[in-house]
Amino acid sequence: MKNTVLVYLVNKTNGTILLARAKRGISLGKLNGAGGKIEENETPEKTAMREAAEELRVTIKESDLVRVGECVFHFENGPRWNNTVYFAYRWEGKPCETEEMGDSAWYNINALPYADMWADDILWLPDVFAGNRISAEFHFDEKGDTILDYRIEGEKMKNHKKLWK
């Protein structure tokens, strides 16, 4: 199993989330947050901070990361990924294009371009915007385009303002 993280920049004031188009890797062509593999002797939080710096050129403090979920992804005849998901409501710097991520924009959480995102995002992101921390498993076809089966569980997060309207 590959352990990874995903971090989304979220603007609570206007209800938007930053999505950027992946230029390489398993998410090639999809709109997503920053993320990647956890390196040896690295915590998920440190990975989230490193990936945000590498892929978006922003600095996030560990105390500004909110863990919003765990998603396990199985690919038919392929890898299995354990993904820890974070929201960051504060950061330093202006997100910009990098070698890994481009075409970034702020999207209203009520009108996300799910057709350009991973197929599972529409199933769990609304729960997180509603203030739930989720635990989910998704079984995809070989290409990762079709969900064959899934399970999502959620619990209310303390001190997490509802974002979904």
N, C-alpha and C positions, 0 to 999 in steps of 0.2 A: 504494500500500500504506500502511495506517495502522500506525504503530508504537505498541505499547501494552505495559503491564506488568501483572502480577498478583502480589500478595504475600499469602501465607497466614501467619497466626500459628500456630505449632506448639508445643505443650507436650511436650517430650521426656520429662519425668518421668512423666506418666500416659498418654502416647500419644494425645493429642487434638489436634484442629485446629479453629480457629474458622471457622465459616461464617456468613455474613450474607445475608439476602434482599435482592436489588437492588430498589430502588424506581423506577428509571428506566434508560433506555439500552438497549443491546443485550441486557443480561442481566436485564431486567425480570422479576421474579418468581422468578428462579433463586437458589439458594444458591451463594455464591461467596466468594472472598477479595476484598480491596480491589484496585482497579486502575483504569487509565484510560490516556488518550493521553499520549505523550511530547510535551512542549511544545518549541518551538524553543530551542536552546541548553541543553537539559536532558539529562542522562545517564539511562539506564534506572534506575540506583540512586536518583538524586535524585527521579525520578518515583515510584518505589515508596515512598520515604519520605514524599513529599507526599501521595500517594493514601491511605496508611495514616492520616496525620494528618487529612485531610479526611473520609474515609469511616468511620473507626473511632475517631477521636480518641485515637490512640496515637502515641508518638514512637519511631521506630526509628533507630538509628545506622547509618550506611552499613556499618560493620565487622560489624554483626550480620545483614546480609543474606547469604543463601547462594543463589547462582544455581543453580536445579535444572533448568531447561529452557528450550527455545525451541519454541513451538508456532505454526505458521502455519495460519490458518483461512481457507478459501475459502468464500464463500457463492454458490450458484448465481445467476447474473445479478446479483451484488451485490459488496459490498466484499471485500477481502482484508486480513487483519489479521496482523501479525507481533507475537507476544506473548512477552515475556521473563518467565519465572516465577521467583519467589523464595520461599524459606521464611525466616521470621524466628523465631529461638528466644528472643530477648530483646527487650523493648520496655518503655517506660515508659507508665503510665496504664492505665486500665481501659477496654476496648472498650465503646462505647456506640452507641446508635442515632443516626443523622444523617439529613439530608435525602436522602442517596443510598442508605444502607444501614440496614436494620432487621432485627428478628427474628433477632438473632445468638445462637448457642449453640455450645458446645464439643461436638464429636462424636468418638467413639472412631474411630481410623483403620481399625479392623477392621470397623466397622459404619456406614459413611457413607451418608447418604440420597441415593444416586446418582439416584434417580427425580426428585429436586428440583434436580438439578445439570445442568450441560451434559452432553450425551450422550457427549462424548469423555472426561470426567473418569475414568470407570471403566476406561478403556483405558490411561491413563498414570500416574495418581496412585499406584497400587500399585507401579509400577516406581520411582518417586521414593522412596516409603517404604522400599523395599528397598535404597536407597543408590545408585541410578543417576541420572545426569544424562541427560535425554532430549532428543532432537530429533525433532519430529513435525510432520506435515502432516495436516490434516483437511479434507475437502471435504464441506460440508453442503448440504442443500436450501436453498431461498430463505429459509425461516423460521428455519433453524438448529436444527430439531428432529430431523432425520434425518441420519446420517452416510452419505454415498454412497460414500466411499472414504477410506482413511487409510494412513499409514506412520509407524512409530515405531522409532527407533533409540535405544540407550542405552549408556552407559559408566559404569563404577564411579567414584564420586566419592571422592577421597582425603579422609581424616579426616571422613567423613560416617557417623555411626552409623546402623545399620539400625533402622528404626522399625516396619516391617511384620512381623507375627508370624504 
